[in-house]
Amino acid sequence: MQNLTDLLRQTTGVATDDIAPLTKKYFNDTYGYAGKPVNFTHAFQEMQIKTKWTQEYLSATLVKKEKVENDEGSAPLFLSYADYLNSPSAGLYFKTSGFLNPEIKNDYKTPEPFNCWYAGTKLAPPKTNLSWIYAGNAGTGSQIHRDVWWSSAWNYLLRGKKLWLIYPAIYSEAIKKDLSAYQIVPDQNDWSNVINLPYKPLTCIQNAGDMIFVPGDCYHQVINLEWSLSLTENFINETNYDLVRNYFRNDNDRNNLSKIEMIIKEGFIEMETQK
Ligand SMILES: O=C(O)CCC(=O)C(=O)O
């Protein structure tokens, strides 16, 4: 790890902010509207799920078989959380998909700064759930990507350590044309590729209890440095609706575009009534 920490000193860090509590106004004014990535190191240290979500609890609750990524190149596996924990294969990355079961969803309340107009819409029940739980050993992680519908995300780490490489939005067009040039293959003995990328990412090591905000227009790659368990949710609200609308405009599906436009309108009306 020493090698990596030394190398990261040669990069620009993701902003860290030790404010607590985090209000919606402060978040929107400082990071949300500006689309600035940040690591909140204090505001969420005490989230109850950090202690409640033990291996025993998650094994008893996450019983649905999920498609688990396997870095050993074999076909994807379908495993419950307990199956995943019992698997001898070290390179599995367990990610929930689809709706988190209600029991798990009721274990936490989305922090107010990250309220989501799509998740909260009264127009029709959301078709997809934008919440995921991830668990994986050192070396597993998420390849370089932008988030679903170009929405923004918060990622809360319950256990472990993650390395984040987040590219400022200005590089997105160039990165999109040459994604593989930005894909780092983790090597615990040699992290030099982190500083040899064509465009330089902002970097950050996320520790348990930290919450990272990733704006929807930033490509990012995440590598687990230890066994890690995290909860992540995407959101659409007054800070980023325009980006999401652009995603649907580019997608050429008039039906989806008109649905998201109705959700945006509903979001603004809701905001007005809360004033
Ligand atoms: O924790 C991870 O693997 C990365 C999460 C992430 O980037 C995402 O959900 O978009």
The ligand as a Gaussian input file, in Angstrom:
#p B3LYP/6-31G(d) Opt

LIG

0 1
 O      -17.734000       0.445000      -5.672000
 C      -17.631000       0.254000      -6.871000
 O      -17.220000      -0.771000      -7.373000
 C      -17.954000       1.380000      -7.815000
 C      -19.299000       1.887000      -7.773000
 C      -19.583000       2.712000      -8.980000
 O      -18.749000       3.295000      -9.591000
 C      -20.921000       2.768000      -9.472000
 O      -21.815000       2.190000      -8.868000
 O      -21.131000       3.434000     -10.487000

